[in-house]
């Protein structure tokens, strides 16, 4: 009896080992779209995909149907999801099925970074104002990694006499040029400031961390009078 029990344990162990070796896994980024395809034995058989989570919140089917051999999934929320494909062959009074399983890990890797100041495409830490009147435009480039194509953010300057603030700035695409227009000072005084972004979210509601630039100084220019003659 002990020998038979030992054999049974050995069989169970190797069955589990074989299952673990054949288990399929996939890793994606939040906001990524991916096609998943299974070749059925027969197109006339019943085909069915099932996904854990909630359609329209955690994921969305952008191509194919849940009753086809191929679907394209837009992954909208970080998490671990189970995908199951079942093919069912119907006989008279008996249905025989085969099931394939896939575990998909969707990573919380949506992020946005803001680069240091540029003027006319050149990175700067200091520059002269464009004059003693008017504005000096300083550009800060934001770059998105992963997440949805559409996203929003807030920003504020730090260090100016009158801080410049923006809320719920809407962006579409991987980069955005944030232009800060400084009012030039007639007295020639300097302006040193940083820019911080916050409350960054993609269109699915996934958050990204805050980020802050390095300091940039815009030097005032002399308010020289006109030549008289």
C-alpha atoms as one frame of an Amber mdcrd trajectory, in Angstrom:
protein
   0.000   0.000   0.000   2.841   2.361   0.843   4.506   1.618  -2.496   1.318
   2.413  -4.447   0.860   5.661  -2.508   4.441   6.681  -3.287   3.885   5.973
  -6.975   0.730   8.064  -6.897   2.600  10.987  -5.358   5.278  10.701  -8.028
   2.700  10.723 -10.824   0.989  13.790  -9.348   4.336  15.571  -9.003   5.274
  15.057 -12.637   1.796  16.061 -13.804   2.102  19.341 -11.896   5.621  19.831
 -13.192   4.415  19.349 -16.748   1.557  21.816 -16.217   3.929  24.463 -14.835
   6.276  24.030 -17.775   3.439  24.465 -20.278   1.788  27.480 -18.585   1.881
  30.584 -20.792   2.601  34.084 -19.519   2.734  37.505 -21.151   3.900  40.918
 -19.933   2.540  44.221 -21.253   2.635  47.933 -20.487  -0.438  49.868 -19.461
  -1.934  51.457 -22.576  -0.454  48.814 -24.892  -2.509  47.041 -27.567  -1.728
  43.395 -28.369  -3.193  40.741 -30.696  -3.739  37.203 -29.339  -4.401  34.351
 -31.772  -5.206  30.639 -31.461  -5.486  28.298 -34.450  -8.667  26.233 -33.871
  -8.927  22.676 -35.108 -12.114  23.582 -36.978 -13.769  26.890 -37.708 -17.142
  25.259 -37.237 -16.380  24.455 -33.598 -17.517  26.776 -30.830 -14.830  29.349
 -29.961 -14.835  31.421 -26.781 -12.409  33.848 -25.137 -12.854  34.847 -21.510
 -10.824  37.497 -19.673 -10.743  38.327 -15.994 -11.362  41.938 -15.073 -13.929
  44.320 -16.510 -14.384  45.248 -20.155 -14.158  48.997 -20.739 -12.374  49.562
 -17.432  -9.466  47.112 -17.255  -9.264  46.223 -20.936 -11.061  46.686 -24.239
 -11.380  44.495 -27.336 -10.330  46.663 -30.295 -10.419  43.986 -33.026 -11.969
  40.536 -33.379 -14.694  39.124 -31.146 -14.783  36.887 -28.095 -16.173  34.138
 -30.363 -13.330  34.220 -32.902  -9.843  32.741 -33.095  -8.126  36.123 -32.725
  -8.710  39.186 -30.566  -6.802  42.405 -30.062  -6.778  43.726 -26.512  -6.079
  47.254 -25.293  -4.762  46.925 -21.732  -6.101  49.877 -19.734  -5.277  49.155
 -16.084  -2.274  47.579 -14.322  -2.872  44.129 -12.853  -2.669  40.395 -13.482
  -5.287  39.010 -15.858  -6.263  35.482 -16.861  -7.107  34.843 -20.507  -8.814
  31.590 -21.490  -9.582  30.273 -24.973 -11.970  27.330 -25.258 -12.755  25.358
 -28.423 -15.819  23.132 -28.165 -16.705  20.330 -30.580 -20.335  19.231 -30.384
 -21.417  15.619 -30.878 -24.905  14.215 -30.433 -25.553  14.902 -26.760 -21.852
  15.293 -25.937 -19.619  18.417 -26.093 -15.836  17.966 -26.037 -13.651  20.977
 -25.245 -10.004  22.029 -25.221  -8.888  25.007 -23.137  -5.764  27.158 -23.455
  -4.739  29.558 -20.659  -2.587  32.671 -20.609  -1.651  34.924 -17.668  -1.041
  38.552 -18.658   0.752  40.955 -16.315   0.046  44.591 -17.172   2.704  46.805
 -15.628   2.049  50.167 -13.937   4.738  51.890 -16.002   3.001  55.050 -17.241
   5.299  58.010 -16.571   5.913  61.580 -17.719   9.179  63.498 -17.340   9.761
  67.224 -17.827  13.129  68.287 -19.221  15.094  71.376 -18.312  14.549  74.691
 -20.059  15.222  75.324 -23.736  15.197  78.429 -25.890  15.032  77.934 -29.664
  15.706  74.217 -29.138  18.898  74.654 -27.074  18.994  73.508 -23.439  19.887
  76.354 -21.118  20.408  77.106 -17.443  20.673  80.861 -18.061  19.893  83.326
 -20.822  19.240  86.996 -21.455  15.708  88.327 -21.726  14.570  89.267 -25.210
  14.187  92.883 -24.146  13.159  95.206 -21.354   9.527  94.974 -22.514   7.376
  92.173 -23.910   7.874  88.469 -23.077  10.651  85.891 -23.110   9.362  82.414
 -24.045  11.065  79.485 -22.296  10.117  75.958 -23.423  10.043  72.805 -21.291
   9.536  69.485 -23.115   7.390  66.800 -21.456   7.905  63.198 -22.587   5.446
  60.370 -21.913   6.317  56.689 -21.538   3.505  54.118 -21.959  -0.053  54.892
 -20.861  -2.772  55.990 -23.265  -2.185  58.404 -26.132  -4.178  61.128 -24.372
  -3.195  62.522 -20.961  -3.444  65.597 -18.755  -1.256  67.401 -16.227  -1.035
  70.449 -13.941   1.999  72.708 -13.681   3.299  75.631 -11.662   6.423  77.738
 -11.630   8.398  78.312  -8.431  10.523  81.404  -7.884   8.730  84.122  -9.869
   7.185  87.220  -8.349   3.890  86.109  -9.879   3.847  82.329 -10.335   2.448
  80.894 -13.579  -0.008  78.027 -13.119  -1.881  75.688 -15.464  -4.454  73.006
 -14.630  -5.759  70.012 -16.586  -3.591  70.710 -19.623  -4.740  68.237 -22.291
  -2.093  66.455 -24.377  -2.300  63.976 -27.236   0.863  62.101 -28.167   4.201
  61.238 -26.660   5.620  64.742 -26.180   4.373  68.210 -25.314   6.083  71.604
 -25.397   5.157  73.628 -22.328   5.930  77.276 -23.070   6.352  79.637 -20.124
   6.080  83.280 -21.236   7.945  85.501 -18.780   7.075  89.176 -18.667  10.330
  91.019 -19.191  11.245  93.416 -16.376  11.848  97.051 -17.217  14.216  97.464
 -14.257  16.598  94.791 -15.591  16.091  92.412 -12.651  16.776  88.682 -13.057
  14.186  85.886 -12.838  15.183  82.425 -11.565  12.594  79.664 -11.420  11.772
  75.985 -11.786   8.673  74.263 -13.190   6.894  71.363 -11.472   4.298  69.057
 -13.027   1.718  67.213 -10.921  -1.582  65.304 -11.079  -0.457  63.618 -14.294
  -3.067  61.116 -15.531  -3.689  59.210 -18.734  -7.181  58.973 -20.221  -7.786
  55.702 -18.332  -7.157  57.471 -15.009  -3.744  55.907 -14.385  -1.467  58.299
 -12.471   2.170  59.173 -13.106   4.566  60.662 -10.583   5.378  64.348 -10.208
   8.541  65.843 -11.706  10.465  69.123 -11.397  12.971  70.849 -13.650  16.309
  72.297 -12.713  16.564  76.056 -12.169  16.816  78.456 -15.080  17.740  82.144
 -14.826  16.583  84.758 -17.319  18.725  87.862 -16.870  17.090  91.232 -17.312
  18.550  93.544 -19.924  19.189  97.275 -19.402  16.230  99.524 -20.074  18.306
 101.855 -22.232  16.714 105.002 -23.503  16.545 106.025 -27.138  19.193 108.097
 -28.842  18.283 111.758 -28.938  19.637 114.243 -31.408
